[in-house]
Amino acid sequence: MHYWPVNMEALKCKTKKPTSTNPATPESLAELALGAYVSRLATESKENSTVEVEYLPTRFIIDALEMMCEYPKLVNIQRQLLTNPWVISRILKDGSNNQTKLVKCFQWLEVLQRSIVSDMVANYCYQFRKTTIQDDSHPLGYEASLRLGTFLSESGWHTEAVKVLNVARHQAEHRPLQQLKAMRPQLISQTYMWHTTAFDTSMAILTLITSNPDLPKPFVASLYLAISICRFESYSFELSHEFALKAFELLDEETSTNRLIIEVFAHLAKTCIPQKKTREAKLMITQAVSRAWHKFGSPSVIYARALEDYAFYLVMMNALYDSYTVFSEAVNVLLQVYGPQNLQRSVTKGNLSFDYYFNCVYIYSDLQLAKEYVRSQIELNVFDHRMVAAAKQVYALLEASTARFGENDEDCNRQRDEYQPIQTQLSVATVKRLFRELK
């Protein structure tokens, strides 16, 4: 698999955990005890080790799984636990903070056993088919399927996400709100896979929105965002921009989550570029990065993703040096979040796509040659679903980009923007006003 080239000494400093000022705190004692337990598992050969771990409280299970990434001898125990649908359901239900640790564990295991996530999902779907589940709160019920499918979609395992979210949609039959909650991440995953049913899913979402006018505005905004992403990836840039604007208009400071606001801002910026609305694009992307930094801080995955989106914007503005600098900062943030041992480049939505896109714009001045390069990368990695999905995303960026590709070589090679440091975070209402004034 693929890793970012990094200076290991610098990396050790970045990822070293701060020493507690009071080693006698309960958290420190628990961590030390759990570390000793995991170390003992690595040195003792016990047949019932997996069952033993399952009896631990959920927060200790995920912490133990994370610590096991330091011990290659414990791979089989990790695999048995992480392909168990009941264990996965417990971990995801226990708290959103567990998602980062789960990604770390899956990334680590994928290095040694690529099929780990596929096997877990196969087990999950098998358990669903084998058991009749009516209760949404059942460990394998609708809510669990939705959590797992959303987690997989947001973490880049799109092929697997679509399968789990199909289960969730089946469990939510005849309940529009629950169906829509499953369809939103499913549409995004279908889009990045170039799934043949992506357009049908987007139309089904629009139909349900029309027939259910009382849906919460922030939720409708998130649905319009998913449809906009779908249209952008299918080169319908004007429609993509229209849906992004619809999502933008539904945002407000009181009811919309900061994460949704950041995602809408960043995607609206991307849709502005094919429309030649570069000033609007700059406002939106810099405010997305600003809000991510102010609200979630660094290190955080949300801030890293905002930086990735900013790097894509700068490539589209032909600011190649600045874009690489910004993307390098995003990688450094991710190294702090996930650690050096298991940070694959496909760990978030943009890494691999940026690789391909940056190379296209840096190397080629002809659009067709750039597309041929991307096609060759897809053929080379045909069995790696995440690599293929990342490469396919670049086609839309090449079509939408104002960087280097075009009839006027002098204009195409001109840098249209430059990196701006973190801006003052503006309210949603202020950003809307400034956006309208720029129009």
Disulfide bonds with the S-S distance in Angstrom:
none
